[in-house]
Amino acid sequence: MKFISICLVTIGTILMLFGIITFLKGSAFLGVGYPVNYFHAATSFLVLALCSKHICECKKKE
């Protein structure tokens, strides 16, 4: 579960970087014209990572 959390954080970070590149470039990057779309996707991955990390911590307490 910890490995899954690390993967999700990595994907979320990459999507945030794509959003920053799109914002700075001012035009479409990888076919996506609005940087907000990358940030919406990144928040979903980061929330999943937080949930999986929380599950890991709860299992350790048992």
N, CA, C and O of each residue as an XYZ file, in Angstrom:
248
protein
N       0.824     -1.192      0.000
C       0.000      0.000      0.000
C       0.871      1.260      0.000
O       0.508      2.279     -0.588
N       2.021      1.174      0.666
C       2.918      2.328      0.692
C       3.456      2.610     -0.710
O       3.595      3.769     -1.101
N       3.758      1.555     -1.466
C       4.246      1.720     -2.827
C       3.185      2.381     -3.709
O       3.504      3.226     -4.546
N       1.933      1.994     -3.516
C       0.837      2.593     -4.281
C       0.729      4.077     -3.963
O       0.518      4.893     -4.859
N       0.872      4.426     -2.700
C       0.814      5.821     -2.293
C       1.928      6.630     -2.944
O       1.697      7.748     -3.404
N       3.128      6.073     -2.985
C       4.253      6.769     -3.610
C       4.005      6.959     -5.109
O       4.313      8.015     -5.661
N       3.460      5.955     -5.756
C       3.147      6.060     -7.189
C       2.100      7.140     -7.447
O       2.227      7.916     -8.395
N       1.073      7.191     -6.614
C       0.021      8.190     -6.793
C       0.549      9.605     -6.588
O       0.166     10.518     -7.319
N       1.418      9.796     -5.609
C       2.016     11.110     -5.386
C       2.881     11.503     -6.578
O       2.880     12.661     -6.997
N       3.610     10.549     -7.117
C       4.454     10.837     -8.272
C       3.615     11.252     -9.480
O       3.954     12.214    -10.169
N       2.535     10.539     -9.736
C       1.655     10.886    -10.853
C       1.036     12.262    -10.635
O       0.960     13.062    -11.568
N       0.594     12.542     -9.413
C       0.021     13.856     -9.108
C       1.021     14.975     -9.298
O       0.668     16.042     -9.800
N       2.267     14.750     -8.905
C       3.307     15.754     -9.075
C       3.607     16.001    -10.548
O       3.778     17.147    -10.966
N       3.671     14.942    -11.328
C       3.918     15.089    -12.766
C       2.785     15.872    -13.427
O       3.033     16.729    -14.275
N       1.554     15.584    -13.043
C       0.423     16.321    -13.612
C       0.470     17.790    -13.221
O       0.122     18.654    -14.026
N       0.892     18.083    -12.004
C       1.025     19.485    -11.599
C       2.118     20.185    -12.405
O       1.963     21.346    -12.782
N       3.211     19.490    -12.668
C       4.261     20.072    -13.506
C       3.755     20.327    -14.923
O       4.088     21.350    -15.523
N       2.953     19.409    -15.465
C       2.362     19.623    -16.780
C       1.456     20.854    -16.770
O       1.433     21.617    -17.736
N       0.719     21.044    -15.694
C      -0.133     22.232    -15.579
C       0.674     23.509    -15.540
O       0.284     24.506    -16.148
N       1.795     23.498    -14.834
C       2.659     24.679    -14.767
C       3.267     24.959    -16.139
O       3.347     26.112    -16.564
N       3.696     23.902    -16.832
C       4.257     24.076    -18.182
C       3.209     24.665    -19.120
O       3.519     25.565    -19.901
N       1.979     24.173    -19.056
C       0.907     24.683    -19.903
C       0.628     26.142    -19.591
O       0.399     26.942    -20.498
N       0.645     26.492    -18.307
C       0.391     27.877    -17.908
C       1.496     28.799    -18.414
O       1.213     29.874    -18.942
N       2.740     28.388    -18.256
C       3.864     29.228    -18.679
C       3.998     29.293    -20.202
O       4.375     30.327    -20.753
N       3.694     28.202    -20.866
C       3.797     28.145    -22.326
C       2.708     28.987    -22.983
O       2.938     29.598    -24.027
N       1.541     29.021    -22.385
C       0.444     29.813    -22.920
C      -0.326     29.134    -24.038
O      -1.286     29.704    -24.555
N       0.068     27.946    -24.417
C      -0.659     27.209    -25.443
C      -0.819     25.761    -24.998
O      -0.349     25.368    -23.930
N      -1.479     24.990    -25.820
C      -1.787     23.601    -25.467
C      -0.505     22.778    -25.305
O       0.424     22.880    -26.106
N      -0.482     21.974    -24.264
C       0.619     21.048    -24.018
C       0.033     19.659    -23.934
O      -0.834     19.400    -23.099
N       0.492     18.762    -24.784
C      -0.032     17.397    -24.895
C      -1.526     17.386    -25.215
O      -2.253     16.493    -24.779
N      -1.979     18.379    -25.976
C      -3.369     18.424    -26.410
C      -4.347     18.989    -25.398
O      -5.551     19.009    -25.651
N      -3.856     19.447    -24.259
C      -4.729     20.024    -23.236
C      -4.460     21.519    -23.201
O      -3.338     21.948    -22.932
N      -5.498     22.317    -23.476
C      -5.319     23.757    -23.601
C      -5.397     24.542    -22.313
O      -4.895     25.663    -22.241
N      -6.016     23.974    -21.294
C      -6.200     24.711    -20.053
C      -5.445     24.024    -18.920
O      -5.634     22.831    -18.682
N      -4.589     24.771    -18.219
C      -3.798     24.149    -17.142
C      -4.651     23.649    -15.979
O      -4.226     22.767    -15.233
N      -5.839     24.202    -15.824
C      -6.717     23.787    -14.723
C      -7.067     22.315    -14.828
O      -7.251     21.647    -13.810
N      -7.161     21.802    -16.049
C      -7.495     20.392    -16.235
C      -6.437     19.488    -15.611
O      -6.770     18.457    -15.025
N      -5.169     19.864    -15.731
C      -4.108     19.081    -15.106
C      -4.215     19.133    -13.581
O      -4.010     18.127    -12.903
N      -4.538     20.310    -13.050
C      -4.620     20.439    -11.599
C      -5.807     19.669    -11.020
O      -5.719     19.130     -9.916
N      -6.912     19.616    -11.757
C      -8.054     18.817    -11.297
C      -7.681     17.339    -11.220
O      -8.021     16.658    -10.253
N      -6.994     16.852    -12.224
C      -6.573     15.448    -12.222
C      -5.543     15.192    -11.123
O      -5.577     14.149    -10.469
N      -4.624     16.143    -10.918
C      -3.586     15.967     -9.904
C      -4.179     15.887     -8.498
O      -3.721     15.091     -7.678
N      -5.188     16.701     -8.215
C      -5.777     16.657     -6.880
C      -6.438     15.306     -6.610
O      -6.422     14.821     -5.478
N      -7.016     14.700     -7.641
C      -7.620     13.379     -7.457
C      -6.569     12.345     -7.065
O      -6.790     11.539     -6.161
N      -5.428     12.370     -7.745
C      -4.360     11.421     -7.414
C      -3.793     11.698     -6.020
O      -3.477     10.762     -5.286
N      -3.662     12.963     -5.651
C      -3.108     13.277     -4.338
C      -4.060     12.888     -3.207
O      -3.617     12.460     -2.142
N      -5.356     13.035     -3.435
C      -6.331     12.605     -2.425
C      -6.304     11.087     -2.276
O      -6.382     10.575     -1.159
N      -6.196     10.368     -3.378
C      -6.078      8.907     -3.300
C      -4.814      8.499     -2.547
O      -4.828      7.531     -1.787
N      -3.726      9.232     -2.758
C      -2.480      8.936     -2.051
C      -2.638      9.168     -0.557
O      -2.157      8.370      0.248
N      -3.300     10.241     -0.183
C      -3.532     10.508      1.243
C      -4.396      9.422      1.878
O      -4.136      8.993      3.002
N      -5.415      8.984      1.162
C      -6.287      7.925      1.692
C      -5.531      6.611      1.854
O      -5.696      5.925      2.863
N      -4.709      6.256      0.881
C      -3.964      5.002      1.000
C      -2.921      5.081      2.114
O      -2.667      4.086      2.791
N      -2.319      6.247      2.309
C      -1.369      6.410      3.414
C      -2.090      6.303      4.759
O      -1.562      5.720      5.706
N      -3.280      6.858      4.836
C      -4.065      6.771      6.065
C      -4.444      5.322      6.369
O      -4.418      4.902      7.525
N      -4.790      4.570      5.347
C      -5.119      3.154      5.528
C      -3.904      2.398      6.046
O      -4.033      1.532      6.911
N      -2.714      2.723      5.518
C      -1.469      2.066      5.991
C      -1.245      2.345      7.471
O      -0.894      1.444      8.233
N      -1.447      3.592      7.874
C      -1.238      3.955      9.276
C      -2.248      3.287     10.182
O      -1.920      2.890     11.299
N      -3.482      3.160      9.706
C      -4.509      2.510     10.531
C      -4.224      1.011     10.686
O      -4.489      0.432     11.740
N      -3.690      0.394      9.641
C      -3.366     -1.036      9.741
C      -2.180     -1.275     10.678
O      -2.103     -2.318     11.329
N      -1.257     -0.313     10.749
C      -0.113     -0.466     11.659
C      -0.553     -0.407     13.114
O       0.050     -1.058     13.966
N      -1.595      0.363     13.411
C      -2.073      0.511     14.784
C      -2.759     -0.757     15.287
O      -2.826     -0.986     16.495
N      -3.261     -1.571     14.383
C      -3.993     -2.774     14.788
C      -3.087     -3.832     15.329
O      -3.552     -4.905     15.713
